[in-house]
Amino acid sequence: MSKPVAFVTGAGGEMGHLLLPALKSRGYDVVALDLVPLPPEIGSSCKAAIEASILDAPALEEVFRRHHPQILLHLAAVLSTKAEKDPDLAHDVNTNGTVALFRLAREEALAAGRNVVVMFPSSIAVYGLPDARAKEAAGAVREEDWVRPAGMYGINKVYGEMLGSYLTARARKAGEPGLDFRAIRFPGLVSAETLPSGGTSDYAPEMIHAAAQGRPYSCFVRPDTRLPFMTMPDAVESFLSLASAPAESLTRRVYNIGAFSPSAAEIREAALEHFPGAEIGFDPVPARQAIVDSWPADVDDRSARADWGHAPRHGLREAVRDYLVPALRRRYAAGAAPAR
């Protein structure tokens, strides 16, 4: 009996390093797409790896024609900082690329006579609080509140959420196969497996990577800045838990998830517990600070916990002590590439 096929775009990014092996271990044949060759340690998890852009229509069509994926995990994106610098590119990749993939997934569903599960990593960037005072007053934000993104990346993600939800409802109403769209609004993610890649929340992993290397670090937000965060292993586990949840257990298409919500000063303190000689200062960059101030300090993730059992293992202390510090000490003792 053939294995189900999982098609992963942006497979070489931060999440892909844990997601590809996890999919293989769960019995999927993994087909990966990225702009550059996959590192051998994750390429070995794939049945096929394609070097192409998600804007390369013939390449995408060939993937669906040859492999007929049952699940699409659409990770490819221009992240928030780069999206602000080049909004046209962000629109092309994050919106046009997503629309093209959803169209191919719909065509696959109709041809195969079965739904295609579409997993979409959204972001807290979809929220848009007007200033730091409103952010403090809002507390843990629900999925329905403050969806007024202030940046291009958040705008792109809201559109993807709404389109995927609409196409799923449309297919159900028509009584025909289509998308089974499921999205998670991820908080800031911290990873020991890869280097930070330019997200606006990357001050947290950048701070700890720099401390592990003995390099000074100047944080680009204020010490009192607070955001929700999660470790990459918890994020991947959540993504796969939602992907495998019975459809009848889901009460919504888009879910908040969280784990811990420290201030930047508290992240600094946690780093100094393990690297007491680290030089970590603060030099806020107004443009980046403004984006972070528009994102919530915490999120209400009760729906995810009730519907499909979201249960992160790591709080801030566990994330640093049990996950980041041991892995980063091994990484930098071995002479790995420094954080940017």
KOLGUDREN-875558 format. One record per residue (C-alpha): residue in three letters; chain; x, z negated, y. Coordinates in steps of 0.5 Angstrom, whole numbers. Each point is the difference from the previous one (the first is absolute). Example, Ala and Ser with C-alpha at 12.3 -4.5 7.8 and 13.67 -1.06 7.14 Angstrom:
2
+-----+-------+-------+-------+-------+
: res : chain :     x :     z :     y :
+-----+-------+-------+-------+-------+
: Ala :     A :    25 :   -16 :    -9 :
: Ser :     A :     2 :     2 :     7 :
+-----+-------+-------+-------+-------+
***
This chain:
340
+-----+-------+-------+-------+-------+
: res : chain :     x :     z :     y :
+-----+-------+-------+-------+-------+
: Met :     A :     0 :     0 :     0 :
: Ser :     A :     3 :     2 :     7 :
: Lys :     A :     1 :    -5 :     5 :
: Pro :     A :    -3 :    -1 :     7 :
: Val :     A :     3 :     3 :     5 :
: Ala :     A :     2 :    -3 :     7 :
: Phe :     A :     2 :     4 :     6 :
: Val :     A :     4 :    -4 :     5 :
: Thr :     A :     2 :     3 :     7 :
: Gly :     A :     5 :    -3 :     4 :
: Ala :     A :     3 :    -3 :    -7 :
: Gly :     A :     7 :    -1 :     3 :
: Gly :     A :    -2 :    -5 :     5 :
: Glu :     A :     0 :    -8 :     0 :
: Met :     A :    -6 :     0 :    -4 :
: Gly :     A :     2 :     5 :    -5 :
: His :     A :     6 :    -4 :    -3 :
: Leu :     A :    -5 :    -5 :    -3 :
: Leu :     A :    -6 :     4 :    -1 :
: Leu :     A :     3 :     6 :    -4 :
: Pro :     A :     3 :    -4 :    -6 :
: Ala :     A :    -7 :    -5 :     0 :
: Leu :     A :    -4 :     7 :    -1 :
: Lys :     A :     4 :     2 :    -5 :
: Ser :     A :     0 :    -7 :    -4 :
: Arg :     A :    -8 :     0 :     1 :
: Gly :     A :     0 :     7 :    -4 :
: Tyr :     A :     0 :     5 :     5 :
: Asp :     A :     4 :     7 :     1 :
: Val :     A :     2 :    -1 :     7 :
: Val :     A :     1 :     7 :     4 :
: Ala :     A :     4 :    -2 :     6 :
: Leu :     A :     0 :     4 :     7 :
: Asp :     A :     5 :    -2 :     5 :
: Leu :     A :     4 :     4 :     6 :
: Val :     A :     7 :    -2 :    -4 :
: Pro :     A :     2 :    -1 :    -7 :
: Leu :     A :    -2 :    -6 :    -3 :
: Pro :     A :     6 :    -6 :    -1 :
: Pro :     A :     1 :     1 :    -8 :
: Glu :     A :    -2 :    -7 :    -1 :
: Ile :     A :    -7 :     2 :     2 :
: Gly :     A :     0 :     7 :    -2 :
: Ser :     A :     1 :    -2 :    -7 :
: Ser :     A :    -7 :    -3 :     0 :
: Cys :     A :    -3 :     7 :     2 :
: Lys :     A :    -3 :     6 :    -5 :
: Ala :     A :     1 :     4 :     6 :
: Ala :     A :     3 :     0 :     7 :
: Ile :     A :    -1 :     5 :     5 :
: Glu :     A :     4 :     0 :     7 :
: Ala :     A :    -5 :     3 :     5 :
: Ser :     A :    -4 :    -2 :     6 :
: Ile :     A :    -7 :    -2 :     0 :
: Leu :     A :    -1 :     5 :     5 :
: Asp :     A :     2 :     5 :    -6 :
: Ala :     A :    -6 :     3 :    -2 :
: Pro :     A :     2 :     4 :    -6 :
: Ala :     A :     4 :    -6 :    -2 :
: Leu :     A :    -6 :    -4 :     0 :
: Glu :     A :    -4 :     5 :    -4 :
: Glu :     A :     5 :     1 :    -5 :
: Val :     A :     0 :    -8 :    -2 :
: Phe :     A :    -7 :     0 :    -1 :
: Arg :     A :     0 :     7 :    -3 :
: Arg :     A :     5 :    -2 :    -5 :
: His :     A :    -1 :    -8 :    -1 :
: His :     A :    -8 :    -1 :     1 :
: Pro :     A :     1 :    -7 :     3 :
: Gln :     A :    -5 :    -6 :    -1 :
: Ile :     A :     3 :    -4 :     5 :
: Leu :     A :     3 :     2 :     7 :
: Leu :     A :     4 :    -6 :     3 :
: His :     A :     2 :     3 :     7 :
: Leu :     A :     5 :    -4 :     3 :
: Ala :     A :     4 :     6 :     5 :
: Ala :     A :    -1 :    -2 :     7 :
: Val :     A :     4 :     0 :     7 :
: Leu :     A :     0 :    -7 :     1 :
: Ser :     A :    -2 :    -4 :     7 :
: Thr :     A :     6 :     0 :     4 :
: Lys :     A :     2 :     8 :    -2 :
: Ala :     A :    -7 :     2 :     1 :
: Glu :     A :     0 :    -3 :     7 :
: Lys :     A :     6 :     4 :     2 :
: Asp :     A :    -3 :     7 :    -3 :
: Pro :     A :    -8 :    -1 :    -1 :
: Asp :     A :     0 :     8 :    -1 :
: Leu :     A :     4 :    -1 :    -6 :
: Ala :     A :    -4 :    -7 :    -2 :
: His :     A :    -6 :     4 :     0 :
: Asp :     A :     2 :     6 :    -4 :
: Val :     A :     3 :    -5 :    -5 :
: Asn :     A :    -5 :    -5 :     0 :
: Thr :     A :    -7 :     3 :     1 :
: Asn :     A :     1 :     8 :    -2 :
: Gly :     A :     4 :    -2 :    -6 :
: Thr :     A :    -5 :    -5 :    -2 :
: Val :     A :    -6 :     5 :     1 :
: Ala :     A :     4 :     5 :    -4 :
: Leu :     A :     1 :    -5 :    -6 :
: Phe :     A :    -7 :    -3 :     0 :
: Arg :     A :    -3 :     8 :     0 :
: Leu :     A :     5 :     1 :    -6 :
: Ala :     A :    -3 :    -7 :    -4 :
: Arg :     A :    -7 :     2 :     1 :
: Glu :     A :     1 :     7 :    -3 :
: Glu :     A :     4 :    -3 :    -6 :
: Ala :     A :    -6 :    -5 :    -1 :
: Leu :     A :    -5 :     6 :     0 :
: Ala :     A :     4 :     4 :    -4 :
: Ala :     A :     1 :    -6 :    -5 :
: Gly :     A :    -7 :    -3 :     0 :
: Arg :     A :     3 :    -7 :     2 :
: Asn :     A :     2 :    -4 :     6 :
: Val :     A :     7 :     0 :     3 :
: Val :     A :     2 :    -7 :     2 :
: Val :     A :     3 :     1 :     7 :
: Met :     A :     4 :    -6 :     2 :
: Phe :     A :     2 :    -1 :     7 :
: Pro :     A :     5 :    -5 :     3 :
: Ser :     A :    -3 :    -1 :     7 :
: Ser :     A :     3 :    -5 :     5 :
: Ile :     A :    -2 :    -6 :     5 :
: Ala :     A :     2 :     6 :     5 :
: Val :     A :    -7 :     2 :     0 :
: Tyr :     A :    -2 :    -7 :     4 :
: Gly :     A :     1 :     0 :     8 :
: Leu :     A :    -1 :    -6 :     3 :
: Pro :     A :     1 :     1 :     8 :
: Asp :     A :     5 :    -6 :     1 :
: Ala :     A :     4 :    -6 :    -3 :
: Arg :     A :    -6 :    -5 :     2 :
: Ala :     A :    -5 :     4 :    -3 :
: Lys :     A :     4 :     1 :    -6 :
: Glu :     A :     1 :    -8 :    -1 :
: Ala :     A :    -7 :    -1 :     2 :
: Ala :     A :    -3 :     5 :    -6 :
: Gly :     A :     4 :    -4 :    -6 :
: Ala :     A :    -1 :     3 :    -7 :
: Val :     A :    -3 :     7 :     2 :
: Arg :     A :    -5 :     3 :    -5 :
: Glu :     A :    -1 :     7 :    -2 :
: Glu :     A :    -5 :     2 :     5 :
: Asp :     A :     3 :    -3 :     6 :
: Trp :     A :     5 :     3 :     5 :
: Val :     A :     1 :     6 :    -3 :
: Arg :     A :     2 :     4 :     7 :
: Pro :     A :     7 :     2 :    -2 :
: Ala :     A :     5 :     0 :     6 :
: Gly :     A :     5 :     5 :    -3 :
: Met :     A :     0 :     6 :    -4 :
: Tyr :     A :     2 :    -2 :    -7 :
: Gly :     A :    -6 :    -5 :     1 :
: Ile :     A :    -5 :     6 :     2 :
: Asn :     A :     3 :     4 :    -6 :
: Lys :     A :    -2 :    -5 :    -5 :
: Val :     A :    -7 :    -2 :     3 :
: Tyr :     A :    -1 :     8 :    -1 :
: Gly :     A :     2 :     0 :    -7 :
: Glu :     A :    -4 :    -6 :    -2 :
: Met :     A :    -6 :     2 :     3 :
: Leu :     A :     1 :     7 :    -3 :
: Gly :     A :     1 :    -2 :    -7 :
: Ser :     A :    -6 :    -5 :     1 :
: Tyr :     A :    -4 :     5 :     2 :
: Leu :     A :     2 :     5 :    -5 :
: Thr :     A :    -1 :    -5 :    -6 :
: Ala :     A :    -7 :    -2 :     3 :
: Arg :     A :    -2 :     8 :     0 :
: Ala :     A :     2 :     1 :    -7 :
: Arg :     A :    -4 :    -6 :    -2 :
: Lys :     A :    -6 :     2 :     4 :
: Ala :     A :     0 :     7 :    -3 :
: Gly :     A :     1 :    -2 :    -7 :
: Glu :     A :     7 :     4 :    -1 :
: Pro :     A :     7 :    -2 :    -2 :
: Gly :     A :     4 :    -1 :     6 :
: Leu :     A :     5 :    -5 :     3 :
: Asp :     A :     0 :    -8 :    -2 :
: Phe :     A :     3 :    -2 :     7 :
: Arg :     A :     3 :    -7 :     0 :
: Ala :     A :     5 :    -2 :     6 :
: Ile :     A :     4 :    -7 :     2 :
: Arg :     A :     1 :    -1 :     7 :
: Phe :     A :     7 :    -3 :    -2 :
: Pro :     A :     4 :    -5 :     5 :
: Gly :     A :     7 :     0 :     1 :
: Leu :     A :     4 :     1 :    -6 :
: Val :     A :     7 :    -3 :    -2 :
: Ser :     A :     4 :     3 :    -5 :
: Ala :     A :     7 :    -2 :    -4 :
: Glu :     A :     0 :     7 :    -3 :
: Thr :     A :     1 :     5 :     6 :
: Leu :     A :     2 :     0 :     7 :
: Pro :     A :    -6 :    -1 :     5 :
: Ser :     A :    -2 :     7 :     2 :
: Gly :     A :    -2 :    -1 :     8 :
: Gly :     A :    -7 :    -3 :    -1 :
: Thr :     A :    -2 :    -4 :     6 :
: Ser :     A :     0 :    -6 :    -4 :
: Asp :     A :     7 :     1 :    -3 :
: Tyr :     A :     3 :    -6 :     5 :
: Ala :     A :    -2 :    -5 :    -6 :
: Pro :     A :     4 :     4 :    -6 :
: Glu :     A :     6 :     2 :     5 :
: Met :     A :     1 :    -7 :     2 :
: Ile :     A :     1 :    -2 :    -7 :
: His :     A :     4 :     6 :    -2 :
: Ala :     A :     5 :    -1 :     6 :
: Ala :     A :     0 :    -8 :    -1 :
: Ala :     A :     2 :     2 :    -8 :
: Gln :     A :     6 :     5 :     3 :
: Gly :     A :     2 :    -5 :     5 :
: Arg :     A :    -2 :     5 :     6 :
: Pro :     A :    -2 :    -3 :     6 :
: Tyr :     A :    -8 :     3 :     1 :
: Ser :     A :    -4 :     0 :     7 :
: Cys :     A :    -7 :     0 :    -2 :
: Phe :     A :    -4 :     5 :     4 :
: Val :     A :    -6 :    -5 :     1 :
: Arg :     A :    -1 :    -7 :     3 :
: Pro :     A :     1 :    -6 :    -4 :
: Asp :     A :    -8 :    -2 :     0 :
: Thr :     A :    -2 :     7 :    -3 :
: Arg :     A :    -4 :    -1 :    -6 :
: Leu :     A :    -2 :     5 :    -5 :
: Pro :     A :    -2 :     0 :    -7 :
: Phe :     A :     5 :     2 :    -5 :
: Met :     A :     1 :     1 :    -8 :
: Thr :     A :     5 :     1 :    -5 :
: Met :     A :     1 :     7 :    -3 :
: Pro :     A :    -2 :    -2 :    -7 :
: Asp :     A :    -6 :    -4 :     2 :
: Ala :     A :    -2 :     7 :     4 :
: Val :     A :     1 :     4 :    -6 :
: Glu :     A :    -4 :    -5 :    -5 :
: Ser :     A :    -5 :     0 :     5 :
: Phe :     A :    -1 :     8 :     1 :
: Leu :     A :     0 :     1 :    -8 :
: Ser :     A :    -5 :    -6 :    -1 :
: Leu :     A :    -5 :     4 :     5 :
: Ala :     A :     2 :     6 :    -3 :
: Ser :     A :    -2 :    -3 :    -7 :
: Ala :     A :    -6 :    -4 :     2 :
: Pro :     A :    -7 :     2 :    -3 :
: Ala :     A :    -4 :     5 :     6 :
: Glu :     A :    -6 :    -5 :    -1 :
: Ser :     A :     4 :    -6 :     2 :
: Leu :     A :     2 :     3 :     7 :
: Thr :     A :    -4 :    -2 :     6 :
: Arg :     A :     4 :     5 :     5 :
: Arg :     A :     4 :     5 :     0 :
: Val :     A :     6 :    -3 :     5 :
: Tyr :     A :     3 :    -7 :    -1 :
: Asn :     A :     4 :    -5 :     4 :
: Ile :     A :     5 :    -3 :    -4 :
: Gly :     A :     5 :    -6 :     2 :
: Ala :     A :     5 :    -5 :    -2 :
: Phe :     A :     3 :    -4 :     5 :
: Ser :     A :     0 :     1 :     8 :
: Pro :     A :     6 :    -3 :     3 :
: Ser :     A :     3 :     1 :     7 :
: Ala :     A :     6 :     3 :     1 :
: Ala :     A :     4 :    -6 :     2 :
: Glu :     A :    -3 :    -3 :    -7 :
: Ile :     A :     3 :     6 :    -3 :
: Arg :     A :     7 :    -2 :     3 :
: Glu :     A :     0 :    -7 :    -2 :
: Ala :     A :    -2 :     2 :    -7 :
: Ala :     A :     6 :     5 :     0 :
: Leu :     A :     5 :    -5 :     3 :
: Glu :     A :    -2 :    -5 :    -6 :
: His :     A :     4 :     5 :    -4 :
: Phe :     A :     5 :     3 :     4 :
: Pro :     A :     1 :    -6 :     5 :
: Gly :     A :     6 :     4 :     4 :
: Ala :     A :    -5 :     6 :     1 :
: Glu :     A :     0 :     2 :     8 :
: Ile :     A :    -7 :     2 :     1 :
: Gly :     A :    -3 :     1 :     7 :
: Phe :     A :    -6 :     3 :     4 :
: Asp :     A :     0 :     6 :     5 :
: Pro :     A :    -7 :     2 :     0 :
: Val :     A :    -1 :     8 :     1 :
: Pro :     A :    -6 :     0 :     4 :
: Ala :     A :    -3 :     7 :    -3 :
: Arg :     A :     1 :    -3 :    -7 :
: Gln :     A :    -3 :    -7 :     2 :
: Ala :     A :    -6 :     3 :     3 :
: Ile :     A :    -2 :     3 :    -7 :
: Val :     A :     1 :    -6 :    -4 :
: Asp :     A :    -4 :    -4 :     5 :
: Ser :     A :    -6 :     5 :    -1 :
: Trp :     A :     1 :    -2 :    -8 :
: Pro :     A :    -4 :    -6 :    -3 :
: Ala :     A :     4 :    -7 :    -1 :
: Asp :     A :    -3 :    -1 :    -6 :
: Val :     A :    -6 :     4 :    -5 :
: Asp :     A :    -6 :    -2 :    -3 :
: Asp :     A :     1 :     2 :    -8 :
: Arg :     A :    -5 :    -3 :    -3 :
: Ser :     A :    -4 :     6 :    -3 :
: Ala :     A :     7 :     2 :    -3 :
: Arg :     A :     1 :    -7 :    -3 :
: Ala :     A :    -8 :     0 :    -3 :
: Asp :     A :    -1 :     8 :    -2 :
: Trp :     A :     7 :     1 :    -4 :
: Gly :     A :     4 :    -6 :     0 :
: His :     A :     5 :     0 :     6 :
: Ala :     A :     5 :    -5 :    -1 :
: Pro :     A :     7 :     0 :     3 :
: Arg :     A :     5 :    -4 :    -3 :
: His :     A :     5 :    -1 :     6 :
: Gly :     A :    -1 :    -4 :     6 :
: Leu :     A :     5 :     1 :     5 :
: Arg :     A :     5 :    -6 :    -3 :
: Glu :     A :    -1 :     3 :    -7 :
: Ala :     A :     1 :     7 :     3 :
: Val :     A :     7 :    -1 :     3 :
: Arg :     A :     2 :    -5 :    -5 :
: Asp :     A :    -2 :     3 :    -7 :
: Tyr :     A :     0 :     7 :     2 :
: Leu :     A :     4 :     2 :     6 :
: Val :     A :     6 :    -4 :     0 :
: Pro :     A :     2 :     1 :    -7 :
: Ala :     A :    -1 :     7 :     0 :
: Leu :     A :     3 :     1 :     7 :
: Arg :     A :     6 :    -4 :    -2 :
: Arg :     A :     1 :     5 :    -6 :
: Arg :     A :    -1 :     6 :     4 :
: Tyr :     A :     5 :    -2 :     5 :
: Ala :     A :     5 :    -3 :    -4 :
: Ala :     A :     0 :     7 :    -4 :
: Gly :     A :     2 :     4 :     6 :
: Ala :     A :    -7 :     3 :     1 :
: Ala :     A :    -2 :     4 :     6 :
: Pro :     A :    -1 :    -5 :     6 :
: Ala :     A :    -7 :     0 :     4 :
: Arg :     A :     0 :     4 :     6 :
+-----+-------+-------+-------+-------+
***
